[in-house]
Amino acid sequence: MHFTLIANSNFESTSRQVENLKNKTDINEYYRIPILDGLELLNAKSCTFDFPFHTHDTFNISLILKNTFYTKLTDRFLKAPVGTICITNAKQVHATLCDHYIGNSFFTFYVSPDVIKKLNNNQDVFFKDNIIDDQNIFSELYFLSLNLNKSDIHFEKRLKQVLTSLISKYSSNKEFSYGTKQLFQDFINNTFFDTFSLSKTALQFGMSKYKFIRLFKQETGLTPNNFILLKKIEQSKELLKNGNPIFDVAIDCGFYDNSHFYKNFKRFIGVNPLEFQNAFFAI
């Protein structure tokens, strides 16, 4: 009996430690700075949830700060150690897996393709190597990540310089295609996804829903459901940037309620809708 009490006590103590540890995680911060076409940044601190397959209109330049960073692409599985830079190109489908107990810490610069192209003498940019180990570039980007609000460090000038160095050393000018997107392109451009039905859509294409899912994923890198959810998230981001009330945004973008909206928004963006919106209206 005495042994059982000790075991239970140890178990309860360990459970409390795990719970306390998880309560200290996921304290992510989102920023928006009015430079470089509206630079957006994510400071992820001990993030314990996974980001599902998705894309961005921007180049994502992430500094890996704590724990190995795991990224899935459509054709590769990448491991980025602490102290390296992980880059996903604009429109590149990817997912991020985080440690569910200790968490992963990383800092991401979301940089417009137009800005990147301009820094490369108006030539297209593609990073074939997604993991870059360059301590000079890492250190400069890390310094900038710690000094976002310092007016005396010439933040914009230094960021342009380090991005130019990153592009010149590690990118290719060759335009990259993520695959042929002919079969579903008109469908994607002309469909209102709030009324989407998988069975009906597959029937329109003369195929089973399983074949539709397989071919759609081959062409887009995403399942139809994830693609539609991502479209809703992107639509909600624009409405939040314009200052629309969060409840109205949730309903207008086809979410059941605020809880459903908050949960899915954070899965893709890293912070909840209020934290994201605050980044655009912070004084």
N, C-alpha and C positions, 0 to 999 in steps of 0.2 A: 504493500500500500504506500509505504514511504517513497519507494522508487517511482511509483506511478505519479505521485504528487510532484516530484521533482521533474519528471518528464513533461507533465502538463505545464508546469511553470516555465520550463525552458521553451516549450513550444509557443506558449502565449507571449513570452518575451521576444522570441524570434519573430512572431507574427506582428507584434507591435513595431519592431525595428523595421521590418519590411514595409509596413503601412506608413510609418513616419518617413521612410526614405522615399516612397512613392509620392507622399504629400509634398515633398520638396522638389519634385521633378516637374517638368512641363511648364516651367515659368518662362515661356517664350515672349519675346518682345518684337514688335514690328515697327519699322520706321519708314518715313518717306521724306526725302530731302529734295528741295526744288532746284536740283542741278542735273545735268546730263539727261534731259528729257523726263525728269521726275524719277530720280533714283530711289528704288525700294530696297529694304534690307530686312533680314530676319536674323535675330539673335536667339538661337535655340539653346536653352540651358537644360541639360539632363533630360532630353526629350525621350519619353518612353513609349510613344505610339508610332506605328508605321504609317508612311505616306503611300497610298495606293498608286497604281500606274496612272500617270497623268502627263501633261505637257505644260510648258510655259511659252508665252510669246517672247520671252527674254532669254538671254544667256544667264545661267545660274553659276556663279563662281563661289564655291563654298570652302571655307577654311575649317579643317578638321581639328577640333580642340580637345575632345575627350572621347576615348574609345574608338576602335576601328569603325569606319563609316562604310556601310554596305549599300550598294546601289545596283538595282536590276535594270538592265536595258532589254530591249526585245531580243537581242542576240548574245548578250554577255552578262556575267555577274562580276561586279567590281568590288574590290576591297581597298579602301583608302586609309592608310595609317594616320595616326595623330601627327600633325605637322606638315601634312600634304594638302594640296588643293584639288578638289573634285569639281569638274566642270561638266555641265550638260548644255548642249547647244540648244538654240531656240527651236522649238517644235519637236525636240527629241523626247520620245516616250521613255519614262523612267519611273522607278519606284524606290523608296528609301526604307530600309529596315533598321529599326532602332532596338537597343537593348531594353527589354520590358521591365527591368528592375533598376539597374543602375542608370540607364539612359545614355544618350549621346549628346554631346555639345558641339555645335558648329555655328558658323556665322556665314550667311549667304548674301552676296551682292547680286541683285537682279538688274542686269544692264541691258538696255534696249539694243536690238540688232542694228538700228540706225546709228547709234553712238559707236558701237564696235566697228561697224563698217567705215564710219568717218575717221576713226583713229587708225584705220588701215588704208588710208589714201583712197577711200571709196571702193575698196575691193571687198568681195565677199569673204567671210571668215568662217572656218570650220575647225574645231578641235578634234582631231582624230583620237588623240590620247586623252582620255577623260581624267586620268589621275596624273598630277604633275608634282614632282618633288623638286622644288626650287626654294631654298631657304631665304634668299634675298627677297624674292617676290612675296613669299608667304609673310615674312617679317614686316614688310612695308604695308601689306594689306591688313595684317593684324593690328599694327599701330593705328591705321586709319579707323579700324573697327572700334577701337577704344577711345577715339577722339572725334566722334561725329559732330559734337557741338562746340569744338574749339575753333574759334575764329582766327587764331594766330598761327595756324599750321599750314595754311594754303591747301585746304582739303581737296578742293576740286582739281587744282593743278597737279597735286601729287597723285591723285587717283588716275587722272588721265595718263600721267607718265608711267605708272606701274602697269596699267592696262595695256598701254602701247608696247611695253616691254614683254608682257605676257603674250600678246598677239604676235609680235615679231619673232619670238623664240619658239613658240609652240603651236601656232596655227597654220592652216593651209588656206590658200586662196581659192582652191577648187570648190566649186559649188557642190553641195552634197544633197542627194535625194534619199529619202527614207523609204522609198518603195513606190511602186506604181499605184496610183489612187484613181483609177478610171471608173471602175464599176459602180462605186457608191458616191462619187464626187457630186453629181447633180442632186442626189438624194440628200446628202449632207448640207448642201447649200440652200436647198429649197424646202426643207422639212421643219415644221414646228414641233419640237420634240416634247412639248407638254402633252401632246395627244398621241405619243408614240405607242404603237402596239407591236410587239415582236412577232407574234403569229401573223398578223395582217400584213406587216411589211415583208416578211419572208414569202408569203403567198404572192405578193405583188412581183417579187423577183423570181417566182416560179421555183422555189426551193424550200426545203425543210428549214425550220428555225435553227436546227443544229448546224446545218451547212451555212446558213446566213451568218451565224455567230462566228464560225470558223473563218469564213472569207472576210468578214468585216474586220476581224482582229488581225488577219494577215495584212490588210491594206492600211489600217489605222494604228495598229499596235494596241488597241483598246477593245474591250468588249462593248457591245452596243449600250449596255446599262451604264458602264463607267464613262463612256463617251458622252452620253446624255447628261449624267450627273455633273461631269466636268463643264459642259456647256452652261448648265444652270449656275454653277459656281462662278464662272467667268462673267455671266450676266449680272449676278448679284454683286460682284466686285465693282463693276461700273456704277451700279445704282448706289452702293455704299459710298463710293468716292464722290458722288454728287450730293451726298447728305441726306438721302432718303431714310425715313424711319425703318429700323431693322425689321419690325413686324411686317410692314408693308412689303419690304424687299423679299422676305421669306414667302409670303403668299404669292406675290407677283412672279416669283421664280419657280413656283410649283412645289414648295416644301409644305409638309403637313402642318407644322407649327414651328415655333421658335426653337424648341428643343431639337427637332429633326434638322433644322437649318444649322444651328450651332454645332451639332455633332459632325455633320458632313463638311461644313466649311472648315473646321479645324483640321479634319483629316487631310484635306488637300492643301491648305494654306499655312497651317502651323499655329495659328492663333484664332480666336473666335471672332465673329463679325464686328462686335463692339470694339475690340482691341485693334482690329484692322482699320475700322472707320476712324478711330481716334488718331491714328497715325497721319491722317490727311487733314485733320482739323486741330492739331495740337498748336498751341500758341507758342 
